[in-house]
Amino acid sequence: MSQKKKFYITTPIYYPSAAPHLGHGYCTVMADILKRSKALRGYETFFLTGLDEHGEKIAKNAMAQGMTPQAFVDEEAKEFKNLWSLLKISNDDFIRTTEKRHVETVQSIFSDFLKQGDVYLSEYKGWYCVHEETYWAETQLLDGHLCPECHRPVEEKKEGAYFFRCQKYVDFLLDYYKEHPMFVVPEGRKTEMINNFIKPGLSDLCVTRTSFDWGIPIKEAPGHVIYVWLDALANYLSALGYRQKDDSLFQKFWNDPDTEIVHLIGADITRFHVIYWPMFLKALNLREPNTIFVHGLMMTKEGKMSKSKGNVIPPVPMVERYGVDAVRWYLAREIVFGQDGEFTPEQFVERINADLANSLGNLLNRSLAMIDKYFAGIIPQFSGAHNELDSQLISLISSTIDKYESLMDSLKLSEAQAIVMALVDAGNKYLAESAPWSLAKDETKKEELETCLSLVAHVLFVAGLLLSPVLVTKAPELLEQLGVSDEFQKFENLKQIGVLSGLQIKKGNPLFPRLETAKEIDYIKNIMLVPHAKAAA
């Protein structure tokens, strides 16, 4: 038996300075869909998410609430885990940078960097943004005093610190970019990093701090704590057991050159992942990830989500009212992966009605009703194509499966869902044009009727399985109504037209009732005004 292909996918580790909202969940849902899609196709997968819990901002937020930093992050960790549970996230691990396993790995990495001469002690004087945990050169500031990332005021700081020798690895990094065009996606993000940070002259990176103590202490230099980015980025290794007693996951999902490694990140942390992370890995003599994919922001008409703007989308009432699948579907289908996306209540209601109620739900309800009426609930035999309509649909089924695989492997997640929905739409059109209700009136057309309903059942089988990474509760219900058992839900069965013949359907309730447009738009607008309230039904 051939060895299973392996896939390791990570989200950023989120900064728990406040309660999470649906914008935080977007990246994690996308990672979950990619992980489930790979698993569906036979990959051995590992999916990591977690929290970046150190830094000055955390310490200040904790102090403001009269809490210790550890107690503060413990409470925030519960909020994030509750959100992942609500959104049906199938992560294999949840790493926290305050955990012993992570702390020891980071200390060991720093010790090696020190021995190798990759870090050195100096003094830093510069303009610091607490919110972004970042030092900026004066030339990078907006209006001479604002952070270029968050536009908040910066403060001048001076302290002893260790620095990572970035210049030692710049040539390696630029060569690596050229030799691996899929290393940074979209391509424009890499160009931005080269033009804005590398070409003007990349400074060495500050990797320790002495002005606060909420961080991982350095054994060799009392009073220094590891600066957030060397700490945070190492999570991708520490969670796998790197430099720990049991490093079997590390050997399988990182050290194996055949494992596909993908980091999903937001645009605001591109620099650290695309410039410094490859340098750290080179210094550790470790392989690079295959792809660092920079997704866009999830915004509203008012811009990036924030409580102060009153444009936060609260996940709990959305999921309670519409179901987790509707929320996941909107995120995957409406927002083009890799681009900024704008959430509006109108788009949400329209997308759920058009795709899930009218197209997918309609095909399921009509098809099962006719299989029940004409064949006593047994999916009929497939006797081959009888006309051009049959042949076209058979061809489309096969090409849809191939395109889906190619698009998902290229991280074109939104497009992959779109081509599956195009197949569902084609199934509805095929039903209308084949008119099985007319075929049923002519005894000489029995085989054509059998083929027609066998084919639409197969379209539903393909759609149900390919959409299962997104529709994590409703796709299994769809397959159950088709009579498809769990052990039969295999990717290799998708191209075998007629494989469902003889299965007993189990008609159930409609999967996606149509939403009342005006009523639901008003509901969503209302809960966005009170982000953390559970709105009444």
N, C-alpha and C positions, 0 to 999 in steps of 0.2 A: 504494500500500500504506500502511495506517495505521501510525503510529509505535507501537512496542511500549511498553506500560506498564512503568514502572520501579519497583523495590523495593529499598530499602537497609535491611539489618537488621544490628544490632550486638549483641554481648554486652558485659557489663562487661569492662574489661581487668583481668585477675586479678592479685592481689598475690602475687608468687612468693616468699613467705617460707618455704614448705615444699613438699614434693612434693604434687601434686594427687591427689585421690581421686574417686570416682564422684559425690560431691556437687558438686565443681567442674564435672564434665562435664555435669550435668543441664541447666543453662541453655544450654550450647553445643549439646547435642543438640537441644533444642527450637528454637533458632534455625536449626539446620541443616534440621530438618523443615519449618519455615515457608519457608525459602529454596527448598528443593527443590519444595515444593508450588506456590509462585508460578512457578517456572521451568517446571514441568509444564503450567501453564495459560497459558504464553506470555509471561510477564513477563521483562524484562531485569533481572537481579538482581546485587546486590553484597553480600557477607557478610563482615563484619569481626569479628575477635576479636584478642586480644593480651594484653600484660602491662604493668602499671603498676610500673616498676622503680626508682623513686626513693623517698626518704623515710628517716626516722631508723631505723625498724624494720629495713629492709633493711641499712643500714649496721651496725647492732648485730649482726644475725644473721651477717653476713659476718665481722665482727671475731671473733665467738665461734668461727668455724670456721677462723680464720687465713687468710682470703681477702680479696681486694679486693672491694668491692661489685660491680664489673663482672664479675669472674670468677664471683662467686656467682650473679648473675642469669643469666649465660650458661649455667651448669649447670642452673638451674631452668627456663630457657626450653626446653631440650632435653626435659625431663620433660613439660612441657605439650604441646609439639609431638608427642611420642610418643603421648600420650594421645589427642590429636585424630586422629592417624593410626589408632590402634586403634579408635576409635569411628566411623571413616569420616566425619569432619567435612569438608565441602566448602567451607571458607572461602576467600575470594578474596584475603585479605591477613591477615597476622599482624603487628600493629603493636607495636613495643617503644618505650617512652618514652625509652630511651637512644639511639635512632637519630637521626642528624643531621637527617633530614627533619622529625622531630617537634620536636627541640630548636629548630631555626630558626623553625618556625611559632609555637611558644609564646613565644619571645623577641620576635617581631614583634607578637604579640597584646598582650603586656605593654607594649611600647613605645607602642602606640596607646592602650591604657587610660591610660597615664601622661599622654600628650599631651591626651587628652580630659578629664582630671580624674576618671576613673572609679576611680583608685587614688590613695592618699595615704600618706605616711610618718608613722608614729606609733610608739608603744611598746605592746607587749602584755604584760600580766601576767594570768595566768589558770591554770586547772587543765587540765593536758595529759595525754592518754592516748596513749602511744607506740603501742600496739597498733592503735588506731583512727585514728591520725594526726589527732586532733581536740582542739581546745580546748573546754572546757565552762564555763558559768557556774556559780558555786557553788550556785545554786538548782537546777541540773539534776543535781547529783551524788546518788548513792545513799548514804545514811547519812553524807553529808558528805565522803566520800573515795573513792567508787567511780565508775568510768565507767558512765553509764546504758546504754551499748550492750553492752560485754563484761564488765562488773562487775569489772574489774581496778582496782587502786589507781591514782589519778592523781597527778601531781606538779605542784607550783607552779613556773611558769616566768615569766621576764621577759626580753624581748628586743626589739630594734628590728625593726619589720616594716611592710610595706605592707598596706593594707586596701582591699578593694573596697567601693564605696559602694552597699550593698544598698538603703538607704532610697530612693535615686533611682529604683529600679525596682519597688518593692513594689506600687504602684498598678497599674502595667502588668501585673504578674504576676497579681494577683487578677482583673483584668478579663479576662485571657487565659484563666484557669481557667473563668470563667463562659461565655465565648464558644466555648470548645472543650471540651465535656464528655468527649470521648474522648482528651484529651491525657494524662491520668493514669488508668491502669486497673490494678487495681480502684479504683472511686470512693473507697472508704474510705481509701486511702493519701493521696489529696489532702486529704481532710478532716482526717486525722491531722496532716499538715504545717501546715495552716492553724491548727488549734487549739493544737498543741504548740510551734510555732516562730514563726509570723507574727503571730498575735493577741497573744501576750505581749510582742511588741516584738522585731523582728528586728535583731540586731546586725550591724554591718559585718563582712565576712568577711576573716580574715587570709589573705593570699595569698603571703607570702614568709616565709623563716626565715633567721636568722643564727647559730643555735646549732649547726648542722651544715652540711656542705658537699656532701652527696650529693644533688644536685639540679641543675636547670638554672639556670646563673648569669644574673643580670640585668646587661645591658650598662651600664645607667645607674647602677647602685648596687653596686659591688664589695663582696663579702661577703654579699650576699643571694642566696638561691636560691629558685626558684619553689616555693611550697607545693603539696603533692601534688594538691589538687583542681583548681586552675587548670591545672596540668600534665596531670593524667590526663584530664579531660573534653575537652580539646582534641584528643585522639586521634581522635575521630569526624570531625574536619576534616582533621587532618594526614595521615591515611592516604589521603585522597582527593586530596591535592596542594594543599590550601588554602595560598595565599601562596607557592607554589612555581612553578618554571619551567613545569612541565607540570601544569596544573590541570584537565585535561579530565574526569577522574573527578569532581572537585568540581562542575564545571558540570553534569554529567549527573545525578549522584546526590544532590546537595544543593541547588544553586542553582536547579534546575528545580522550580518550585512544584508540578508535577504528579507528581513522584516521591513515592512513599509511603515515609516514613522511620519505622522502629520501633526503639526502644532496648529491649532486654530487660535487666532489672537485678534484683538481689536486694534484699530488704527492708532490709538493713543499710546500703545506700547510697542510699536513697530521697531523703533530704533534699538531698543534693548534686545529684542529677539533676533533681528536681522543683522546687527553689527556685533554686539558684545557676546551673545550666546555662542555663535560659531567660533569666536576667538577662545572663549573658555573651554569649549570642547576640544579645540585643537591643542590647547595647552595641556589638557588631560589625556591627549592621545586617543580620543574617542571619535567615533564616526559622527557625521552630521545627520540631522533629520532629512528625510526626502523632500518635504515641503513645509514651508511656513506660510500658511494661508491667512491673509489679512481680510477679515470680513468688514462690511460697512457698519454704520451706526443705525440703530432702530430709533427713528425720530417721530415726532408729531408735527403738526403745522407750526407749533411754537418753537420747534428746534429740538435739540437733544433733551431727553427726558430728565426732569428734575422736579423735586417736590415744590421748590420755590416758584416754578412756573405753573404749577397745577396741571401738568400734562403727563403725569405718571400713569401707566396702565397697571392697575393692581391685579395680580394673577388670580387670587383666590375667588373673587366674585365672577371673573370671566370663566374660569374652569367650572365653578359650581353651576353656572347658568347654561353654558354652551357645551360643556364636556371638554376633556383634555384633548381629544382628537381634533376638535374644531380649532382650538387655539394653536396646536402644533401644525395643523394644515395651513392655517393662515401664514404662520411664520415661514414655513417651507415653500409655499406656493406663491405668495404675493411679493415677498421681498427677494429680489435677485441676489443670490449668494455672492458676496464680494463687492456689492454696491450698497450705498446708503438706501434705507427704505423708510417710507413714511406711513405710519399707522393712522388710519382714519376709521371712525365707526362705520361710515358708509361703505368703505371698501371691505371691511370685515364681514358685514352682513351680506353684501353682494357676493363675495367669494364663497362663503359657506352655502348660500342658496344655489348659486350657479353650478359649483362643482359637486358638492356633497349631496344636496337635496335633489336638485333637478337632474343632474347627469348620472352620477353613480347610484344614488338611491332609486331613481326612476328606472334605470336599467335592471337593477336587482328585483324590484317589485314586479315589473312587467314580465320579466323572464320567468321568475318562479311561479307567478300566477298561471302562465301558459303551460309550463311543464306540469304543474299540478292538474290543470284542466284537461290537457290532451294526453298526458302519459302517466296519470295517477301519481304524480310526484316523483317519478323515476327519470333521471336524466337519460335521454334516448341515445341510441347508437349513432355513431358518426359513420356515414357511408361514403364519404368523399365529397369533393366539390361537385355541385350539379350545375352551376352557372358562374358567370363572371363575378357576381356579388360575393359568392362563397369564396372564390379564389382570391379576390382582393382582400377579404378579411383575414383569411389564413396567412397570406403574405404579410399583412400588417401586424398580426400577432407576433410572428417571428422577428420582424425588423424592430418592433417595439422592445422586445426583450434584449436584443443586441444593443440597441441605442441606449437603453436604460443602464446597462452595465458600463458602457463606454462613458456616458455622462457622469455617473456616480464616481467612476475611477478618476475622472478629470475634475472632480469636486464641483461639477455643475449641477448642484443639487436641485435648484429650482427648475431648471430645464428638464431634469429627469422626471420630476413629478408631472410636468406639463405634457410630456409625450405619453405618459400612462393615461392621463386624462383625455388626450386626443384619441387613444384607443377606445376608451369608454364612450366618448362622443360618437366614434365610428360605429360602435356596437348599437347605440340607439338609432343611428341613421340606418344601419343594416336591418334592424327590426322593422323600421317603418317601410323600407323599400321591399323587403322580402315578404312582408304581410303574412305572417304565419297563421293568422286568423282566417285568411282566405285559403291558404294551403290546406288547412284542417277540414275544409268543406269538400275537398276533392280527394277521394280515396286513392286515386292514382298518384297523388303528390305526397304520399306518406313519407317516403324516403327523403324528399326535399324538406319536409317539415322536421323530420328527425335531425337532419344536418343543421338546419337553421337554429333550432333550440339547443343542440349540442354545441354549436359554435358560440352562441351568446353566453352559454354557461361557461365555456372555456375563457371567453373574454373576461368574465367576472372572476374566474379563478386567477388569471394572470394579474388583473388589477388588484385583487385582494392580497395576493402575495407580494407584489412589488410595492404596494402602498403600505404594507404592514410595518415598515420601519417608522412611518409617520403616524398612521392611524393605529395606535398600539392597542386600543380596546375594540374599535369598530371593525377593523379588518378581520380579526379572529371571529367576530360575530357574523360577518359576511360569509366567511369560509364555512362556518358551522351551518348557516342556512343552506349553503350549497351541498351540505353533507360531506364535506372534505375533512377527514380526520387529521389530527395533529401529525401523525407519522407520514401522512400522504403529502404534507405541505413542504415539498422539496423543490428547490430551484430547477433541478434537472427534469422535473415533470412538466414544466411550463410549455415546452415546445411539442409535447406529445398530444396533439389534437385527438380528442376522443377518449382520453385517459379517464375522464369522469363518468363515462357511460355506465349506467347501472346503479349509480349512487342515488340514495333516497334523500330528497331535499327536506329541509325542516323550516318551513316558512315561519318567520317571526315578525316582530313589530318593525316598522320603518326605522332604518338606522339613523337617518338625519331628517327629522321633521322640518318643513320649511319655516323659516323665521318670518315674523311679521316685521317688515322693513322699518317703518316709522317708529314702532314701539321699541324695537331693539336698539335702534340708533340713539333714541332718547335715553335708554337705560345705560348704554356704554358712556355717553357723554356725562351722565350723572355720576357714575362711579369714578370717572377720571378727575372729577372735581374734589372727591374725597378719597384719595388713593388707598388708604388702608382700612376703609370702612367696608363691612360686608353689606352690600346693598340689598334691599328687600326685593323679593321676586315680584 
